[in-house]
Amino acid sequence: MLSASLVAVACTPRAAAMNQAQLNDFGRRYAAAWSSQNPDSLAAFYSEGGSLQVNAGAPAVGRAAVRATAQGFMAAFPDMVVRLDFVTQTGT
């Protein structure tokens, strides 16, 4: 079994910070999108100018690039299941 850590980082402050329940919900939905085998579902979490960096590779910038990266991962790992272990918020 392959195990990996997924770290989601938001660099732009929101009008109001999410509370812990909202963060947990976001994390569960994000993990489910990775597990969905639907790259559009994952790309919907990103803005048009958003970016995703997998491992040490170059970032995928923009929703279309994020979708392509997710599609590649989903094709390479068709039985991939991403599970939320915990969510923490720092720097607020």
N, CA, C and O atoms as a DFTB+ gen file, in Angstrom:
368 C
 N C O
     1  1       0.837      -1.163       0.000
     2  2       0.000       0.000       0.000
     3  2       0.890       1.237       0.000
     4  3       1.844       1.329       0.772
     5  1       0.571       2.173      -0.864
     6  2       1.286       3.438      -0.971
     7  2       0.653       4.432      -0.020
     8  3      -0.571       4.557       0.017
     9  1       1.447       5.125       0.733
    10  2       0.947       6.136       1.652
    11  2       1.624       7.454       1.323
    12  3       2.825       7.492       1.057
    13  1       0.867       8.519       1.341
    14  2       1.420       9.834       1.038
    15  2       0.714      10.887       1.875
    16  3      -0.387      10.666       2.378
    17  1       1.350      12.011       2.013
    18  2       0.737      13.143       2.703
    19  2       0.322      14.173       1.681
    20  3       1.025      14.407       0.698
    21  1      -0.800      14.777       1.909
    22  2      -1.316      15.814       1.038
    23  2      -1.425      17.078       1.866
    24  3      -2.082      17.089       2.907
    25  1      -0.798      18.120       1.421
    26  2      -0.838      19.389       2.128
    27  2      -1.484      20.412       1.213
    28  3      -1.004      20.653       0.105
    29  1      -2.561      21.008       1.668
    30  2      -3.224      22.063       0.915
    31  2      -2.900      23.379       1.597
    32  3      -3.083      23.528       2.805
    33  1      -2.424      24.319       0.823
    34  2      -2.027      25.606       1.366
    35  2      -2.791      26.704       0.644
    36  3      -2.823      26.747      -0.586
    37  1      -3.396      27.577       1.410
    38  2      -4.076      28.731       0.833
    39  2      -3.222      29.954       1.117
    40  3      -2.894      30.238       2.269
    41  1      -2.865      30.668       0.075
    42  2      -1.975      31.814       0.236
    43  2      -2.727      33.139       0.285
    44  3      -2.169      34.147       0.718
    45  1      -3.957      33.152      -0.142
    46  2      -4.726      34.383      -0.163
    47  2      -5.685      34.389       1.004
    48  3      -6.493      33.471       1.138
    49  1      -5.617      35.414       1.864
    50  2      -6.523      35.439       3.013
    51  2      -7.972      35.581       2.565
    52  3      -8.276      36.314       1.624
    53  1      -8.845      34.882       3.239
    54  2     -10.272      34.983       2.973
    55  2     -10.837      36.148       3.773
    56  3     -10.202      36.628       4.712
    57  1     -12.018      36.597       3.405
    58  2     -12.676      37.674       4.141
    59  2     -12.852      37.267       5.600
    60  3     -12.685      38.092       6.498
    61  1     -13.185      36.010       5.838
    62  2     -13.322      35.495       7.192
    63  2     -12.700      34.109       7.225
    64  3     -12.927      33.301       6.325
    65  1     -11.923      33.837       8.250
    66  2     -11.279      32.531       8.375
    67  2     -12.333      31.456       8.593
    68  3     -13.373      31.705       9.202
    69  1     -12.054      30.269       8.095
    70  2     -12.959      29.140       8.311
    71  2     -12.805      28.639       9.737
    72  3     -11.711      28.664      10.301
    73  1     -13.905      28.187      10.313
    74  2     -13.802      27.552      11.623
    75  2     -13.378      26.097      11.415
    76  3     -13.280      25.638      10.277
    77  1     -13.130      25.377      12.496
    78  2     -12.607      24.014      12.387
    79  2     -13.578      23.096      11.644
    80  3     -13.143      22.265      10.848
    81  1     -14.868      23.228      11.885
    82  2     -15.850      22.378      11.201
    83  2     -15.822      22.640       9.695
    84  3     -15.901      21.701       8.903
    85  1     -15.711      23.890       9.300
    86  2     -15.639      24.228       7.871
    87  2     -14.357      23.702       7.248
    88  3     -14.373      23.208       6.120
    89  1     -13.244      23.803       7.972
    90  2     -11.979      23.267       7.477
    91  2     -12.064      21.753       7.299
    92  3     -11.608      21.220       6.287
    93  1     -12.644      21.060       8.274
    94  2     -12.790      19.607       8.172
    95  2     -13.656      19.237       6.973
    96  3     -13.328      18.308       6.236
    97  1     -14.760      19.959       6.773
    98  2     -15.635      19.694       5.640
    99  2     -14.900      19.916       4.325
   100  3     -14.995      19.099       3.409
   101  1     -14.167      21.023       4.231
   102  2     -13.385      21.308       3.028
   103  2     -12.385      20.183       2.767
   104  3     -12.269      19.700       1.641
   105  1     -11.664      19.768       3.812
   106  2     -10.664      18.702       3.669
   107  2     -11.281      17.392       3.216
   108  3     -10.707      16.702       2.374
   109  1     -12.441      17.034       3.760
   110  2     -13.115      15.790       3.352
   111  2     -13.550      15.866       1.888
   112  3     -13.390      14.898       1.144
   113  1     -14.099      17.012       1.470
   114  2     -14.525      17.167       0.079
   115  2     -13.336      17.152      -0.867
   116  3     -13.423      16.580      -1.954
   117  1     -12.217      17.775      -0.473
   118  2     -11.005      17.804      -1.290
   119  2     -10.433      16.390      -1.443
   120  3     -10.054      15.988      -2.543
   121  1     -10.373      15.644      -0.345
   122  2      -9.885      14.261      -0.403
   123  2     -10.793      13.415      -1.286
   124  3     -10.307      12.604      -2.075
   125  1     -12.102      13.593      -1.162
   126  2     -13.050      12.842      -1.990
   127  2     -12.864      13.174      -3.467
   128  3     -12.991      12.297      -4.322
   129  1     -12.564      14.429      -3.769
   130  2     -12.330      14.820      -5.168
   131  2     -11.106      14.106      -5.718
   132  3     -11.129      13.653      -6.863
   133  1     -10.033      13.991      -4.932
   134  2      -8.847      13.259      -5.380
   135  2      -9.176      11.786      -5.621
   136  3      -8.629      11.169      -6.534
   137  1     -10.059      11.228      -4.813
   138  2     -10.399       9.812      -4.923
   139  2     -11.447       9.526      -5.992
   140  3     -11.714       8.362      -6.292
   141  1     -12.036      10.543      -6.562
   142  2     -13.205      10.403      -7.429
   143  2     -12.920       9.861      -8.826
   144  3     -13.847       9.415      -9.503
   145  1     -11.680       9.885      -9.274
   146  2     -11.342       9.565     -10.664
   147  2     -12.011      10.542     -11.634
   148  3     -12.237      10.212     -12.798
   149  1     -12.322      11.735     -11.151
   150  2     -12.927      12.790     -11.967
   151  2     -12.059      14.041     -11.824
   152  3     -12.210      14.782     -10.853
   153  1     -11.154      14.288     -12.775
   154  2     -10.247      15.429     -12.637
   155  2     -10.974      16.772     -12.594
   156  3     -10.463      17.726     -12.006
   157  1     -12.155      16.865     -13.203
   158  2     -12.916      18.115     -13.132
   159  2     -13.357      18.404     -11.705
   160  3     -13.399      19.559     -11.282
   161  1     -13.681      17.359     -10.974
   162  2     -14.088      17.512      -9.584
   163  2     -12.956      18.112      -8.749
   164  3     -13.189      18.978      -7.906
   165  1     -11.742      17.649      -8.987
   166  2     -10.586      18.198      -8.260
   167  2     -10.273      19.615      -8.734
   168  3     -10.026      20.497      -7.912
   169  1     -10.280      19.841     -10.022
   170  2      -9.944      21.161     -10.571
   171  2     -10.916      22.236     -10.101
   172  3     -10.549      23.409     -10.036
   173  1     -12.142      21.861      -9.776
   174  2     -13.141      22.837      -9.317
   175  2     -12.749      23.492      -7.990
   176  3     -13.293      24.538      -7.638
   177  1     -11.830      22.901      -7.265
   178  2     -11.363      23.488      -6.010
   179  2     -10.391      24.650      -6.244
   180  3     -10.060      25.372      -5.304
   181  1      -9.936      24.837      -7.470
   182  2      -8.903      25.816      -7.784
   183  2      -9.471      26.968      -8.600
   184  3     -10.345      26.774      -9.444
   185  1      -8.966      28.168      -8.340
   186  2      -9.335      29.330      -9.146
   187  2      -8.614      29.248     -10.484
   188  3      -7.731      28.410     -10.670
   189  1      -8.986      30.104     -11.399
   190  2      -8.333      30.131     -12.716
   191  2      -6.828      30.390     -12.588
   192  3      -6.053      29.935     -13.429
   193  1      -6.413      31.105     -11.564
   194  2      -4.992      31.388     -11.370
   195  2      -4.342      30.533     -10.304
   196  3      -3.186      30.758      -9.948
   197  1      -5.079      29.540      -9.782
   198  2      -4.555      28.690      -8.715
   199  2      -3.465      27.768      -9.211
   200  3      -3.287      27.592     -10.416
   201  1      -2.734      27.179      -8.276
   202  2      -1.660      26.262      -8.664
   203  2      -1.629      25.057      -7.748
   204  3      -2.046      25.114      -6.591
   205  1      -1.124      23.964      -8.299
   206  2      -0.978      22.700      -7.585
   207  2       0.423      22.189      -7.850
   208  3       0.850      22.087      -9.001
   209  1       1.137      21.869      -6.783
   210  2       2.471      21.295      -6.937
   211  2       2.458      19.904      -6.327
   212  3       2.147      19.738      -5.147
   213  1       2.792      18.916      -7.124
   214  2       2.846      17.531      -6.682
   215  2       4.306      17.146      -6.505
   216  3       5.110      17.231      -7.433
   217  1       4.625      16.723      -5.294
   218  2       5.998      16.363      -4.950
   219  2       6.915      17.539      -5.244
   220  3       6.576      18.670      -4.895
   221  1       8.054      17.317      -5.869
   222  2       9.004      18.403      -6.125
   223  2       8.913      18.912      -7.556
   224  3       9.772      19.677      -7.996
   225  1       7.892      18.499      -8.282
   226  2       7.752      18.912      -9.673
   227  2       7.363      20.375      -9.806
   228  3       7.083      21.059      -8.822
   229  1       7.355      20.830     -11.039
   230  2       6.944      22.210     -11.318
   231  2       5.449      22.347     -11.043
   232  3       4.687      21.415     -11.302
   233  1       5.023      23.490     -10.527
   234  2       3.594      23.675     -10.248
   235  2       2.761      23.692     -11.526
   236  3       3.192      24.188     -12.567
   237  1       1.569      23.144     -11.418
   238  2       0.564      23.248     -12.475
   239  2      -0.208      24.528     -12.171
   240  3      -0.853      24.630     -11.127
   241  1      -0.147      25.497     -13.070
   242  2      -0.754      26.802     -12.820
   243  2      -1.982      26.963     -13.698
   244  3      -1.923      26.793     -14.915
   245  1      -3.096      27.294     -13.056
   246  2      -4.361      27.472     -13.758
   247  2      -5.217      26.223     -13.657
   248  3      -4.696      25.114     -13.538
   249  1      -6.522      26.402     -13.705
   250  2      -7.446      25.277     -13.529
   251  2      -7.229      24.177     -14.569
   252  3      -7.295      22.995     -14.232
   253  1      -6.974      24.544     -15.818
   254  2      -6.765      23.527     -16.857
   255  2      -5.516      22.697     -16.569
   256  3      -5.520      21.481     -16.761
   257  1      -4.451      23.348     -16.109
   258  2      -3.220      22.627     -15.787
   259  2      -3.407      21.744     -14.553
   260  3      -2.884      20.630     -14.497
   261  1      -4.152      22.242     -13.569
   262  2      -4.456      21.435     -12.380
   263  2      -5.245      20.200     -12.802
   264  3      -4.971      19.094     -12.337
   265  1      -6.228      20.391     -13.685
   266  2      -7.034      19.280     -14.177
   267  2      -6.154      18.237     -14.873
   268  3      -6.314      17.037     -14.650
   269  1      -5.231      18.697     -15.712
   270  2      -4.345      17.778     -16.432
   271  2      -3.449      17.005     -15.465
   272  3      -3.226      15.808     -15.651
   273  1      -2.939      17.672     -14.446
   274  2      -2.108      16.996     -13.447
   275  2      -2.926      15.955     -12.702
   276  3      -2.474      14.827     -12.502
   277  1      -4.130      16.334     -12.291
   278  2      -5.000      15.390     -11.584
   279  2      -5.347      14.205     -12.476
   280  3      -5.354      13.062     -12.020
   281  1      -5.635      14.476     -13.745
   282  2      -5.977      13.407     -14.681
   283  2      -4.816      12.421     -14.815
   284  3      -5.029      11.208     -14.839
   285  1      -3.591      12.939     -14.903
   286  2      -2.424      12.068     -14.990
   287  2      -2.261      11.197     -13.757
   288  3      -1.974      10.005     -13.860
   289  1      -2.444      11.798     -12.596
   290  2      -2.333      11.044     -11.349
   291  2      -3.421       9.987     -11.271
   292  3      -3.163       8.844     -10.894
   293  1      -4.642      10.375     -11.630
   294  2      -5.768       9.446     -11.551
   295  2      -5.616       8.289     -12.527
   296  3      -6.023       7.167     -12.228
   297  1      -5.033       8.555     -13.695
   298  2      -4.784       7.488     -14.665
   299  2      -3.678       6.550     -14.172
   300  3      -3.763       5.334     -14.344
   301  1      -2.650       7.125     -13.564
   302  2      -1.526       6.320     -13.081
   303  2      -1.894       5.493     -11.852
   304  3      -1.343       4.413     -11.635
   305  1      -2.826       6.004     -11.053
   306  2      -3.231       5.338      -9.811
   307  2      -4.753       5.197      -9.772
   308  3      -5.413       5.875      -8.984
   309  1      -5.315       4.330     -10.609
   310  2      -6.774       4.243     -10.717
   311  2      -7.476       3.770      -9.448
   312  3      -8.681       3.975      -9.300
   313  1      -6.752       3.149      -8.542
   314  2      -7.365       2.704      -7.290
   315  2      -6.967       3.608      -6.117
   316  3      -7.101       3.221      -4.956
   317  1      -6.480       4.812      -6.427
   318  2      -6.043       5.753      -5.407
   319  2      -7.220       6.168      -4.525
   320  3      -8.295       6.511      -5.018
   321  1      -6.995       6.130      -3.228
   322  2      -7.969       6.616      -2.260
   323  2      -7.248       7.607      -1.363
   324  3      -6.252       7.269      -0.723
   325  1      -7.752       8.820      -1.320
   326  2      -7.188       9.859      -0.459
   327  2      -8.122       9.999       0.740
   328  3      -9.333      10.160       0.586
   329  1      -7.552       9.937       1.911
   330  2      -8.323       9.996       3.147
   331  2      -7.844      11.179       3.978
   332  3      -6.645      11.448       4.063
   333  1      -8.773      11.869       4.576
   334  2      -8.446      12.979       5.457
   335  2      -8.098      12.432       6.835
   336  3      -8.914      11.756       7.460
   337  1      -6.894      12.721       7.309
   338  2      -6.513      12.332       8.665
   339  2      -6.783      13.470       9.646
   340  3      -7.375      13.258      10.704
   341  1      -6.346      14.677       9.288
   342  2      -6.606      15.826      10.140
   343  2      -6.401      17.102       9.344
   344  3      -5.744      17.113       8.303
   345  1      -6.976      18.166       9.858
   346  2      -6.816      19.492       9.257
   347  2      -6.374      20.426      10.369
   348  3      -6.908      20.393      11.478
   349  1      -5.406      21.246      10.062
   350  2      -4.959      22.231      11.041
   351  2      -4.814      23.570      10.341
   352  3      -4.522      23.630       9.147
   353  1      -5.019      24.628      11.084
   354  2      -4.902      25.974      10.555
   355  2      -3.813      26.707      11.319
   356  3      -3.784      26.687      12.549
   357  1      -2.916      27.354      10.581
   358  2      -1.850      28.112      11.207
   359  2      -1.794      29.519      10.622
   360  3      -2.332      29.777       9.545
   361  1      -1.157      30.399      11.322
   362  2      -0.929      31.744      10.808
   363  2      -2.168      32.612      10.757
   364  3      -2.243      33.524       9.933
   365  1      -3.140      32.353      11.613
   366  2      -4.346      33.182      11.580
   367  2      -4.345      34.211      12.683
   368  3      -5.289      34.992      12.799
